[in-house]
Amino acid sequence: MRQNLHTHSTYCDGKNSIRDMIETAIEKKFDILGFSGHGYMPLDNCSMSVENTRKYIAEVTAMKEEYKDRLTIFLGVEQDVLNRVMVKEPFDFIIGSCHEMIHEGQILPIDYNRGIMEFMTDVWYGGDFRVLAKEYYTMIRKMKEWDEVDIVGHLDLITKYNEDESFISFTDPAYIKEACDTVDALKDKIFEVNTGAIARGYRKTPYPHISLLKYMKEKDVRICLNSDCHNMDDLDCFYNESLEMIRACGFKSMSVLGEDWFYEEDIDSFF
């Protein structure tokens, strides 16, 4: 069993076409491919425009039929918490993520580069990453009541540039509390293990940090493995290594999207 539900294309900030992504998925022996273009965000060049959203929906829908005997394809969207879409149709699934933060009317992306994260920490939050984390996780927790969101995207994205713990220790009690409280609040949703930052050279380990992944196991939270793919060559980035980490944390299954809805598949099926 091979599944990826977090896939971008040239309709947003991906490098490859829908068809190229599909052909790569078949070549890499994937069973399920879900597209998740960035939902429209005003003034955000990484998101799909209104016109591109229409074209994206039409093309993925057509590709579902064309490739139905070779690959199961789903139409999804990655929607930011700052621009909620309350109606799921026509999407098969929605990933809810937080890519941007707002402070005194100014909006900045949290994952664009290290300099922006340093600016937000130092200028917006007085040099205290804990305050930034509290605001970030508070935004994520809004999705508790958002029934249209199925998957929580890259939970601890704010730690993209923190693998050396230069912003905060991963064991800091105040930080851990905010992150774990968020897991508790959203425990009825699916959390992704996301390897996207590894593919782009920013990290050596996936989101979430292993301490949070272990906490998810303690709380019997459902998970899935996604590559957050922006380049077709990275569709299976760190796939096997992440599976080993997931199994080592004690998970016995992962969530798979079927024709009717998500179901749990035995972890051994992915090896």
GUDRENPA-585243 format. One record per residue (C-alpha): residue in one letter; x, y, z negated. Coordinates in steps of 0.001 Angstrom, whole numbers, plus 524288, in hexadecimal, padded with zeros to 5 digits. Last residue first. Example, Ala and Ser with C-alpha at 12.3 -4.5 7.8 and 13.67 -1.06 7.14 Angstrom:
s835667FBDC7E41C;a8300C7EE6C7E188;
//
This chain:
f818377F7F67F083;f80B2E7FF117F0DF;s802CC7F3187EE15;d80A3D7F0F27E16B;i803C37FD047DBB8;d7F6527F6B77DC80;e7ECDD7FF747E3EA;e7E2D7808037DD05;y7D7A080DCA7E4CA;f7D4C981B0A7EA94;w7C87981CBA7F2C0;d7BFB8815D77FCAE;e7C9008151D80841;g7D4908130E7FF56;l7DDEF81C397F896;v7E7DB815047F048;s7EAB1817847E1F9;m7F663810EE7DBB4;s7F781804C17D343;k7FED07FE5C7C800;f805AD80A8C7C304;g80F8B807BF7B858;c8193E812DF7B9C7;a82285809597C073;r8180C806F17CABA;i81759815617CDF7;m82620816A37CE40;e8276980AF47D767;l81CDF810877E034;s8240181D817E053;e8307D816EF7E4EA;n828ED80FEE7EFAB;y822C581C617F4E5;f82E44825B07F37D;c82A1E82C0880062;d8201A823B8807AD;l81ACA82E968105B;d827ED835848106D;d82AE28339F81EEE;m81D8B839708220B;n8210E8469081C1D;h817B284DD481317;c8142F841E780AE3;d80ED4843AB7FD3F;s814AE836127FB02;n80938830667F38E;l807EF825797E980;c7FAEC824007E28C;i7F742824D07D43C;r7EC19821867CB14;v7ED62825C07BCE9;d7ED3881B1B7B2A3;k7F0F3824E17A7E3;e7FD8D81DD27A464;k8009381CA67B2E7;m7FECA82B367B4AB;y8081582D7A7A95F;k81242825247B03A;l8109182D6C7BC6B;l8120A8399F7B42B;s81F11834F87AEB0;i8231D830C87BC69;h821D483E967C18B;p8163483F977CABA;y81A96841917D53D;p8254A839CF7DBDC;t833BF838737D899;k83FFA83D4F7DF74;r83B0184B1F7E136;y83C02856C67EA5B;g840D084FEE7F6A6;r834A0851127FF0A;a831A38428F7FEAD;i833B28425F7EFEF;a82A4884DC27EE29;g81FB48462C7F559;t8205F839C97ED19;n8131983B327E66D;v80D6F831C47DC82;e7FF47835C07DDBE;f7F56A8371C7D2E3;i7E7AE831C07D4BD;k7DC5D838577CDB5;d7D52F834417C160;k7E111837C07B918;l7E033846187BCDC;a7DF6C84BF97AF38;d7E870841D27A943;v7F2AA843B87B3DC;t7F1B98525A7B1A3;d7F380850C17A305;c7FF8C848B67A648;a80578853BE7AE48;e8028385E3D7A43F;k80754855CD79905;i813DC852267A020;y81737860787A214;a81523863EF793D0;p81CA7857EF78F3F;d8289585A2279818;t82C1684C7079CE1;f82D74850527AB23;s836B485ADC7A68E;i83406868207ACA3;f838A4871087B791;s8465386B8C7B958;e8415A85DB57B765;d84A6E858C17C235;e83E55853707C92A;n83829860AB7C703;y836C7865FD7D4CF;k82A3885E8D7D81E;t825E285F737C9E7;i81A46868337CD28;l8151A85D1E7D5AA;d81192855847C960;l804D384F707CE10;h808DD84CBA7DC22;g7FAD684C2D7E155;v7EF478480B7D908;i7E70683EE57E156;d7D83A83E277E2C0;v7D3F884C647E274;e7C5A584E5C7E64E;d7C11084C7A7D851;w7C7AC858F47D3DE;e7C4B18591A7C552;k7D240854DD7C10F;m7D84285CB57CC2F;k7D9CD868737C33D;r7E45B860987BC57;i7EE02864247C714;m7EC9E8729F7C406;t7EF17870447B58F;y7FAD3868217B99F;y800D3873CF7C08F;e7FDE787D977B5C9;k803BF874BD7AB5F;a80F71871D87B3F0;l8123E8804F7B5DF;v81193882797A730;r81AB4877087A4E0;f8241887C667AF0E;d826E6887CD7A5FA;g82F13892627AC82;g824E289CDB7AA1C;y819FE8963C7B192;w8184B89E787BDCF;v8261C8A3BD7BEC1;d82EDA898887BA40;t826B688C857BD67;m82067892257C993;f82D668972B7CEAB;e8345F88A4B7CBF2;m829B0882DC7D323;i82ACD88C4B7DE80;g8398388A6D7DEF7;r8386887BA77DEDE;n8312787B687EBC0;y82395879747F170;d81E46870F67E66D;i816B887A577DDC5;p81106882957E8AE;l80E33890947E44D;i801A1898457E278;q801588A5EB7DC98;g7F4D08AB2B7D68D;e7FA198AC057C8B7;h7FF7689E467C9C9;i7FAFA893FA7D374;m80122886B77D572;e802AC87EDC7E1E8;h8042C870BE7E5F9;c7FA0B86A977DD03;s7F48385DF37E254;g7E7A0856D07E43F;i7E7FC84BC87EE1C;i7DAE4849CC7F4C2;f7D55D83D7A7FADC;d7CD2D8391580671;f7CB938470680B44;p7BFB884BA7812EB;e7BA6484E48808F4;k7C035850C47FB83;v7B86F85CDE7F7D9;m7BDEE865147ECB8;v7C9FC86A1F7F3B5;r7D258870FB7E989;n7DBDA87B8F7ED90;l7E51887E597E247;v7E531870007DE5D;d7EB8586CAD7EB69;q7E53A862B57F469;e7EC7D8579C7FACC;v7E3318525E8051F;g7DF13844DD8095B;l7DB3883D458157D;f7DE1E82ECF81464;i7E4DA8259381DCB;t7E510816B581D4C;l7EF4A81221826F6;r7F02C8091D832B7;d7E2348058683687;k7DCA6812D5832B5;y7E6F981A3D83A76;e7DE328215184430;e7D2CF8227983AB6;k7DA4A8288182F8F;m7E2018309883963;a7D59A837A483D86;t7D24683B6582F93;v7E05C83FC682D63;e7DF718484483985;a7D26684E9E8365B;i7D5AB851878283C;y7E2C08576082C04;k7DCB185FBA836C4;r7D2C98657C82D46;t7DD45867B4822FE;n7E5F586DF582D49;e7DB708781A82FE2;v7D9B487B698217A;s7E86E87C1E81FEF;m7EF66870A9819C9;s7F835873C180E5A;c806CD8768580E64;n8053D8849B812F8;d7FDBA88840806BA;l7F765895C1807C6;p7E9CE8900D8056A;m7EA338819B801BA;y7E4468777980ACE;g7E5EB8697980678;h7F36C8638F807E8;g7F21D857B4810BE;s7EFD484AC8809F5;f7F04683F9C813B8;g7EE478320280E3B;l7F59282676813D1;i7F24F818828101C;d7F8A380B9B813FD;f8068581093815A9;k80FE78082581D58;k81ABC8123D81F7E;e817F88120582E1E;i809688139482B8B;a80BE281F29822A2;t8151C824F582CBD;e80AA7823F18374A;i800F182AA082E4E;m80A30835AF82AD6;d80D47837BF83930;r7FEC28382283C4F;i7FBDB84264831FE;s806FE84AD3836EB;n813D584CB882FE4;k81B1A856C3827CB;g810FB8595281D3E;d80DD4866FC81856;c7FF82867BD81C62;y7F96086278828F7;t806F785D7D82C3E;s80480851FF82343;h8039B84E94814E4;t801BC8417580E31;h7FDCB83E5A80035;l7F58B831FF8009B;n800848283A802F2;q7FD9B819BB8022B;r8056280D46803E9;m800008000080000;
//
